[in-house]
Amino acid sequence: MPASVAIVTGAAGDIGRAIARRLSGSHDVVALVDIDEGALAAAAAELGGAPSFVAIACDVTDEDSVRRMAAKVEELGRATTLVNNAGAARAVSLGDTTADIWRQDSALNLEAAFLTFRALEEPLKASQGSLINIASVNGMAVFGHPAYSAAKAGLIHFTKLVAVEYGKFGIRANAVAPGTVRTQAWEARAAANPQVFEEAKRWYALRRIATAEDVANAVHFLSSDQASAITGVCLPVDCGLTAGQAEMARTFSQSDNY
Ligand SMILES: NC(=O)c1ccc[n+]([C@@H]2O[C@H](COP(=O)([O-])OP(=O)(O)OC[C@H]3O[C@@H](n4cnc5c(N)ncnc54)[C@H](O)[C@@H]3O)[C@@H](O)[C@H]2O)c1
């Protein structure tokens, strides 16, 4: 039996590394895919390197680069899990968003998932594998970063499109929507306001923010046989952010129980 391979894009990032580490327990090989070759080499070394972790440099917004990545994955074994985790937000409000930013955010946070899935759909069919797209609570309600958010909303819909069209091949497709996770993506905001994570906690029902490991655990569950009847869903890993707002409930109900 050829080795089972999990592909994680954006694997040099904080959430990507946590997902790669978690999936290594259930896959023979984890293909670490990232555009940043230096960070990718460091991530592969940190995770333990070959044969369990194999770095593949790739720009997931570039069709040729994605095709080359898929060919390298094929040499590693049979793709069973594809995690589209590469993502980033470039402008905080519509007023800051140029046409270029809108296109770049769409390309990275939405179109790239289409490209990687199409490039790997045959091996995923053969393995009756699973697709997991890392969306965001920003794809479910308005929390800023509009171009990114619209793309993440599209990514949640793309997840359902795959679930419905490819279900007959045994392919499952699900999304995970993290709330705030302290990663390098927050560097500029944390530098501008060192209290940003403390301030964020008040909006979360659990009064804490999620960790990269929380996200990785959800991805592991959705990739596993334990989730074999689950497809087309978006699982928030958001400490209750999208469930509702205690402060708002206090105002509307005039009850101090919130
Ligand atoms: N951190 C959060 O609060 C948060 C919240 C919700 C959703 N998310 C999502 O989680 C995912 C991971 O985010 P993170 O916080 O770990 O970010 P990160 O910045 O730590 O990692 C993102 C990785 O993606 C890579 N990347 C960027 N463009 C690429 C491209 N064109 N091709 C290949 N790789 C590329 C980067 O090099 C980086 O290693 C993203 O999709 C993000 O939108 C993060």
The ligand as an SDF file (V2000), in Angstrom:
LIG
                    3D

 44 48  0  0  0  0  0  0  0  0999 V2000
   -4.6170   33.8080   12.9270 N   0  0  0  0  0  0  0  0  0  0  0  0
   -5.9280   34.0330   12.9850 C   0  0  0  0  0  0  0  0  0  0  0  0
   -6.4330   34.7480   13.8620 O   0  0  0  0  0  0  0  0  0  0  0  0
   -6.8440   33.3810   11.9640 C   0  0  0  0  0  0  0  0  0  0  0  0
   -8.2290   33.4800   12.1610 C   0  0  0  0  0  0  0  0  0  0  0  0
   -9.0880   32.9070   11.2300 C   0  0  0  0  0  0  0  0  0  0  0  0
   -8.5810   32.2470   10.1360 C   0  0  0  0  0  0  0  0  0  0  0  0
   -7.2300   32.1490    9.9620 N   0  0  0  0  0  0  0  0  0  0  0  0
   -6.7430   31.4550    8.7610 C   0  0  0  0  0  0  0  0  0  0  0  0
   -5.8310   30.4360    9.1240 O   0  0  0  0  0  0  0  0  0  0  0  0
   -4.8970   30.2500    8.0550 C   0  0  0  0  0  0  0  0  0  0  0  0
   -3.4800   30.3070    8.5950 C   0  0  0  0  0  0  0  0  0  0  0  0
   -3.2750   31.5930    9.1640 O   0  0  0  0  0  0  0  0  0  0  0  0
   -2.0600   31.9550   10.1380 P   0  0  0  0  0  0  0  0  0  0  0  0
   -2.5790   32.9190   11.1350 O   0  0  0  0  0  0  0  0  0  0  0  0
   -1.3410   30.7080   10.5940 O   0  0  0  0  0  0  0  0  0  0  0  0
   -1.1520   32.7800    9.1090 O   0  0  0  0  0  0  0  0  0  0  0  0
    0.4210   32.8120    8.9020 P   0  0  0  0  0  0  0  0  0  0  0  0
    0.7010   34.1430    8.3050 O   0  0  0  0  0  0  0  0  0  0  0  0
    1.1330   32.4130   10.1670 O   0  0  0  0  0  0  0  0  0  0  0  0
    0.6360   31.6590    7.8190 O   0  0  0  0  0  0  0  0  0  0  0  0
    0.1960   31.7530    6.4930 C   0  0  0  0  0  0  0  0  0  0  0  0
    1.1780   31.0060    5.6110 C   0  0  0  0  0  0  0  0  0  0  0  0
    0.6930   31.0370    4.2630 O   0  0  0  0  0  0  0  0  0  0  0  0
    1.8080   31.1910    3.4030 C   0  0  0  0  0  0  0  0  0  0  0  0
    1.4070   31.7530    2.1150 N   0  0  0  0  0  0  0  0  0  0  0  0
    1.0160   33.0230    1.8580 C   0  0  0  0  0  0  0  0  0  0  0  0
    0.7870   33.1660    0.5540 N   0  0  0  0  0  0  0  0  0  0  0  0
    1.0310   31.9640   -0.0390 C   0  0  0  0  0  0  0  0  0  0  0  0
    0.9880   31.4990   -1.3760 C   0  0  0  0  0  0  0  0  0  0  0  0
    0.6370   32.3110   -2.3840 N   0  0  0  0  0  0  0  0  0  0  0  0
    1.3130   30.2030   -1.6300 N   0  0  0  0  0  0  0  0  0  0  0  0
    1.6640   29.3840   -0.6050 C   0  0  0  0  0  0  0  0  0  0  0  0
    1.7350   29.7780    0.6920 N   0  0  0  0  0  0  0  0  0  0  0  0
    1.4220   31.0550    0.9590 C   0  0  0  0  0  0  0  0  0  0  0  0
    2.7400   32.1590    4.1650 C   0  0  0  0  0  0  0  0  0  0  0  0
    4.0710   32.1040    3.6660 O   0  0  0  0  0  0  0  0  0  0  0  0
    2.5870   31.6420    5.5970 C   0  0  0  0  0  0  0  0  0  0  0  0
    3.5730   30.6840    5.9070 O   0  0  0  0  0  0  0  0  0  0  0  0
   -5.2140   31.3410    7.0180 C   0  0  0  0  0  0  0  0  0  0  0  0
   -6.0220   30.8120    5.9940 O   0  0  0  0  0  0  0  0  0  0  0  0
   -5.9900   32.3580    7.8150 C   0  0  0  0  0  0  0  0  0  0  0  0
   -6.8530   33.1220    7.0100 O   0  0  0  0  0  0  0  0  0  0  0  0
   -6.3450   32.7070   10.8460 C   0  0  0  0  0  0  0  0  0  0  0  0
  1  2  1  0
  2  3  2  0
  2  4  1  0
  4  5  1  0
  4 44  2  0
  5  6  2  0
  6  7  1  0
  7  8  2  0
  8  9  1  0
  8 44  1  0
  9 10  1  0
  9 42  1  0
 10 11  1  0
 11 12  1  0
 11 40  1  0
 12 13  1  0
 13 14  1  0
 14 15  2  0
 14 16  1  0
 14 17  1  0
 17 18  1  0
 18 19  2  0
 18 20  1  0
 18 21  1  0
 21 22  1  0
 22 23  1  0
 23 24  1  0
 23 38  1  0
 24 25  1  0
 25 26  1  0
 25 36  1  0
 26 27  1  0
 26 35  1  0
 27 28  2  0
 28 29  1  0
 29 30  1  0
 29 35  2  0
 30 31  1  0
 30 32  2  0
 32 33  1  0
 33 34  2  0
 34 35  1  0
 36 37  1  0
 36 38  1  0
 38 39  1  0
 40 41  1  0
 40 42  1  0
 42 43  1  0
M  CHG  2   8   1  16  -1
M  END
$$$$
